[in-house]
Amino acid sequence: MLYAALTFWILVAVLLAWGVRELLLGLTKPKVLNTLLLPGTLVGLVGHVLGLLITGATVRDTSLFKDDESGEPATTSDPQPRIPILGPITIAMLPLLACAGAIHVSTKYLGRGVASKIKTDIIGPRLPTALNEFWQMLRDLITLTESVVMAILRADLSFWPNLLFVYLLICLTVRMAPFPGTLRGALGAILLLGGAAAITSSLFAVDAPAVTTGWKVLNLTIGCLLLLTIISLALRGMAVLIGFVRERDAEPARNLKPATR
């Protein structure tokens, strides 16, 4: 159950990050968004390059920004790692692990004033097995989001480490979204690694203290992404509504014909 829950919540984090990024891309140009998320992009790209080097793949065409107007980070396409099966999994997973590790480090050295006020024991190593437990899980997620909001509001953001931590947390959590063209690979890698970890722990009774201590980082990540999802949905909805109203107001003007004598 521990590894099944861990796999499930990591999948939720990746999908939330991907959804937030897609919503924000509907509000601004990709180049502007990727510039704002530069620290997270840098960490994810370092994880990508590290995965290429570990698996013996060739590093090529890798940069923070492409030369075109998209402004997307350039990653090595078709890396052809020397390690079969595990090679593509490693390349897909290391950017995610790099962002998670950066969140842990930034929390430890910058964000104690904010993170200490967030409830980090809401998401745990147990999945709902009944309908009432499912609804309780949804209520817990709302509580977790509320905890993140209250922690940010109560934090002294005039103290620069707290402000820097909030900015880095946003960049790193959103950058957990897989790089363009690697979404399926990342999701498959999470499922395969979660299954392999569960089988290994059940057969050999492997103790995984890192997994247990990682729940705090996962709670922080999920809470931040849920908050960003709500904000992104609200902004995207307002933008669509404003565009609809403007279009409706412009229709009578287009339908007016000049008067003839």
N, C-alpha and C positions, 0 to 999 in steps of 0.2 A: 504493500500500500504506500510505503514511503516513496519509492521511486516512481510509482504510478502518479502520485500526487505531484511530485517534483516535475515530472515530464509534462503533466497537464498544465501546471502553472507557468512553466517556461514557454509552452506553446501559446498560452494566453498572452504572456508578455510580448512575444514576437508579433502575434497578430494585432494586438493593441498598438504596438509601435508602428507597424505597417499601416494600420488604419489611420492613426493620427497623422502620419506623414502624407498619406494620400489626401486627407481632408485639408491639410495646410497647403498642399500643392494646388488645390482649387482656389486658394485665396491669394497666392503670391507666385512669382516666377520661381522655377526650380533653382536658378542660380542664387537668388536672394535667400531662399530657405537654406540651401546648402552652405552658404556663407555664414548665416546665423548659427548653424549647427557645426561649425568648423571643428571645435574640440572633439565632439563625438565622432565626426567623420575621420579625423586624424587617428583616434584610438582604434576605430573599426578597421581602417586601412592598414594600420600596423599589425593587427591580428590577422588580416588577410595575407599580408606579405609573409608573416611568420609561418602561417599554415603552408604557404607555397614552399618555403625553405625547408620546413620539417619533412614534407612529403617528397622532396626532390623535384618539384615542378620548376619550370622556368618562369622567372619574374620578368614580365614585359608589359609595356603600355600601362603602367600603374602610376597614377598621380591623383592629387586631391581634387583637381578640376579638369574636365575635358576641355579641349580647345573650342568646342562648338558652343552654341547658345544655351544648352541645357544646364551646364554647370555641374553635372553629375560627376561623382568621383569615378575615375577610370580604374577598372580592375582587370586583371588578366583573364581573358576569355579562353576557354578550352585549355586549362593549365596542363593537362595530361600528367598527373603525379605518378611517380614511380611505384608508390604503394597502392595496390589495387584495393577497391572497396573502401578501406579505411582512409585513403588519401582524400577523396572528395568530401567525406564526412568531416575530416579534420579541417579542411579548408573552409567549409561552410560554418563550422562551429566556433573556430577561434575568434572571429570578429565579435561574436556574441559573448564569449567568455572574456575577451579583452574589455568590452564595455562593462560587464558585470564586475570584473576586478577593479576597474577604474572607479566605479560607483562605491565599492567597498573602501578603497583608498581615500577617495575624496570625503566620504562620510567619517572616516577615522581621523583625518587630519584637518578637515575644514568644517564639516557639518554637524559636529556634536551639538551645537546650540540649536539646530533645527531637528536633526534626526532623533535626539533624545526625547522630543515632545510627540513623536509619532508612534502609534501603537504598532509594534512589529511582531505581534504574536497572534494576529487575526487569521492569516493564511497559515495553515499547518499541514502536516503530513497525513491528512485524512480527507478523502473525497466523500461527498454525500452519497448515501446508498438508499435514501428514502426521499419522498417528495417534501416532507417537512424540513429535512436537512438541506435540500436544495434551496428552498426559500430562505432558510437561515443563512446559507452561504451568500445569497444576494444581499441580505441585510448586513452581513459582515463586510461585504465589499463597499457598501455605502458608508458604513462606519469607518472603514479604512480611508476612504476618500475624504471624509469629513476630518479625520485626524490629520491628514496631510495639509488640508486647508487651514485648520486652526494652528498647526505648527508653524506654517509660513507667516500667518497673520500675527502670531505672538512673538516671532523671532525679531531680533533687532537687526533689520536689514541695513541700517546705517553702519553696522560692523561688517567690514568688507569680506571677511571669510564666509559669513552667512550668505551674503548676496552672491558671492562667487560659487558657493556650493549649490544654491538653487539653480543658477545658470548652468553649471556643469551637469547637475542632475537632469535637467530638461534635455540638454544636448545628448547625454549618454543614453538616456532611456529611449528617446526617439530614434537614435542611431542604432538601436537594437533591431530595427527593421532591416531585413537582409538587403544587400546591395542589389541593384537592378539585374534581373535575370537569375537570381539565386534563391528566390523565395521557396520554391519546391525543394531545392536541395537542402536548405536550412531546416525546413519542417521535417523532411525525411531524416536528416541527421539527428535531430532532437529525439524523434521516435526510436530510431535504431539505438542510439546511445542510452536512452532511458531503459529500453528493453534489455540491452546487454548488461547494464548496471544492476537491474533487478535480478536477472538470472545469475550473475556472478555473486551477488550478495546472498542469494538464497542457497546456492551450492556450496560456497566457501565461507559463509558467515562473515563477510567483510564488514569491518567497522568503518563508518564513513563520517567522522566528526565534521569534516568540511561541509558535507551535505546538511547536517543539522544546524551548524552555525550560519549556513547560507540562507536560511529562511528569513532572517532579518533583512538581508539585501533584497530578497525576492518580495517581501512585504512592501518595502520602500519603493521598489520598482513598479509593482502593480498599482500601488496607491497613486504614485505620480502619473502613471500612464492613464489611469481612470480619470483623474482630474483633467489631464490634457485632452482626453477624448471628449469630455463634457464641454470644455471650453471650445475645442475645435468644432464640435457639432453646432454649438450656439453661434459661433462666428460664421460658419458656413451657411447655416440656416438664415441668419440675418442678411448675408450677402445675396443669397438666392431670392429672398423676399424683396429686398431693395431693387434688385435687377428686374424682378417681375413687375413691381409697381411702376418703375420707370418705363418699362416696355408698354404697359397698359396705358400710361399717360401719353406716350408718344403716338399711339395708334390713332386717336382722333386728329392729331395734327397732320399725320400722313394721309388721312382720308379726306381732309379738306381740299377742295378744288378751287382754283382761282375763279373769282366771279367774272362772268362774261357780259358785255354790254350788247 
